[in-house]
Amino acid sequence: MAQLFPRWFGFVFRLGALAAVVIVIAVLLLWRVATAEPTTPHDPLEQPVPFSHKHHVGDDGIDCRYCHSSVEQSAFAGIPPLSTCMTCHSQLFTDQPVLKPLIAAYQSGVPFRWQRLHKLPDFVYFDHSIHVAKGIGCETCHGRIDEMPLTAQVAPLTMQWCLDCHRHPENNLRPRDEVFSMTWRAKDQHALGTRLMRAYHIDTRRLTDCSVCHR
């Protein structure tokens, strides 16, 4: 009887089956990462100086934009330069031991390195300015930063967490002049959010497009 398939067919078939198995495993792993339960770290990172948002924001009433000056125009909120800190601390609490590393770095010009708390993978694009412009409050992602003696991460920053907001932005929208407020609350969030979606020209079909975050 004549051979139905050439001799190389078996090798190609096995290779294709192996490739299919690898692809299925990779897809399952990616799906698990995308839908993983939040694993939010609640412990603050150790910093060279124990900066307290509770003191600066909650007690002294310093606006977020005073230190994070680029948050309305840039993808990055920005870490304030030491000159911003020294606007006050060249006069206040200059003899406090806890501030010695900061003052020494400012006087010597040696870089002062804070530990970054919120980290996204390199393949994820995030822009602070567009979220601010569309009425997403700092508190939505950063929590009650004005009540934190030491800064901790509140949001899980998982893909599912981001998509929940992109699919239903009305749950988090607020007037632009309340974006930096820590205590603002809507009387009827759904009604207000629905109205603001129209006012801000927010299209959920565009928000859930892969290219919005993966560029």
N, C-alpha and C positions, 0 to 999 in steps of 0.2 A: 504494500500500500504506500502511495506517495505521502511524503511528510507534509502535513498541513501548514506548518509554520516554519520559517527559517530557524537555524540553530541559535541565532542571536536574540530571538524573540523572548526566550525565557529570561535571559539576563536583563533585557530592557523592562520586561514585566515586573521582575523583582525590584529593580531599581525604582520604577514608578510607584510601586506599592510602598516602598520604604519612604520615598519623598512625600507621599500622601499622609503617612502616619506622622512624619515630622511636622508637616503643615498643620494637621489637626491638633497635635500637642501644643504647638506654638500659639494657635488661635485660642485654645482653652486657657493657656497661661495668661495671655493678654486679656481675655475676658475676666479672669479671676482678679487681675490687677485693677481693671476698670471698675469692677463691681464690688471690690473688697469693702468690708465694713470699716468705718472710720477708726483709725488708730491714732487719735489725737494725743500728742504728748502734752501733758499739763504742767510739767516741771520746767521752769525757766532755765535757760542756759547761763552758765557762769560767765560774767562779763568782767572786763578789766576794771570797770567802775559799776557798782550796783545802781544803775539808773532807775529811778522810780517815776513811772508815768502817773501814779496816784498823787505824788507830791506836785509834780510839774503841771499836770493837766487837771486833776481833781481838786487839789488844794489851791494852786496858784492861778488856775484858769488859763493856762497858755494854750493858744490855738494850735491844732495839729500842723498848720501850714507855716508856723513860725520856725519849726525845726525841719519839717519835711516840705521844703519850699518848692520842690518841683512836681509835687503830686498832681497839680491841676494841668500841667503842660507836658509831662513826660510819662513814659512807660514805667519809670521808677520813681518811688516816693522820695528817695534820696536819704542818705545819712547826713546829718548836719555836720559841717566842718567844726573844728574846735573853736574857731573864732566866734561861732554862734553861742557855744557854751560859755565862752569867756566874756560875752556881752554882760552877763550877770555875775559870773564867778570870778571875774577880775576884782570884784568888790565884795561879793557875798561868800561867806564860808571859805575864805581863802586859806584858813589855817586848819581846815578839817583833814585828818589823815586819809579819809576815804577818797578825797579829790586829788591827792598828791600825784597819782599817775597821770591824770588828765592835765594838770597844770604843768608837770614836768615835760610831757609830750608837746604841749603848746609852746613852751619856752625853748625847747631844743629843736623843734621842727621834725622830730621823729614821728612817723605815722602811728596813729592810735587805732588799733584794730578791734572793732566790735565783732562779736560772734553773730553770724546771720541766723535768724530764727526761722523765718519762712523761706522754704526752698521748693522750687518746682523743677521738674526734669528739664534738660536742655531742649527737648522737643516740644515743650509747652510754651506758648507765647501768652504773656499777660501784660495788659496795659492799664496802669492806674488811672491815667487821665480820662479814658473813655468811660470807665466805671463812675468816676466822679461826675463827669458831664451828663451821664444818664441817670443820676440820682441814686446811686448806691452809696449808702453811708459807710464810713470807716468802721462803725460798730458791727456791720453785717459780717465782715470777715475777721476783724480783729477783736471783737467782743468789747466788753466794758474796760477798755484800756485805762480809763480814768480811775479804775478801782484796783489796779495792779501795782503793788509795791515793786515787784520784779516782773518783767514782761514774759508771758507764756503764750504759746500758740493755742488758739481756741478752735479754729476751723480745721477740719481734716485735710482740706485741699485735694481730695480725691477727684477723679474724673466724674464720678456719679454726683458728688456734692456740687460741683460746678454746673453740671447739666441740669440738676434740679432747679437751679436758679435761672439758667438760660431758657428752660422750658416754661417756667412760670415766674417771670421777672416781676409781675405785679405784686408778689408777696414781699418784695424787698424795696420797691421804689419809694422814694421820698422827694419832697421839694428840694431843689438844688441848694437853697439857702439853709437847709437842715442837714446836709451831707456830713458836716463835721461835728454835729451835735451828738452827745452821748446819751441824752435823756429824752430825745424827741420820740413821740409815739403818735401814730395815726388813730383817729377815732374809728375809722372804718378802712383798714388797710387794703382790702380787696377792691373796694369802690375807688379809693384814691389811686391805687396802683394801676387799675384798668384805665382810668382817665389819663394818668401820666404816661402810660404806654403810647397812647395816641399823641399826646403833647410832645413826647421825646422821639417820636417816629421809630419805635422799637418793633421790629419784626422777628418773631420767634423762629420763623423758618430760616432766616439768616443766622440767628444766634446759635442754632444747632448744627450749622454746617461745619464739617471737620476743619475747614481751612481757617475758621475764626481763631482757633487756638493752636492748630498744628500747621506751621508755615515753613 
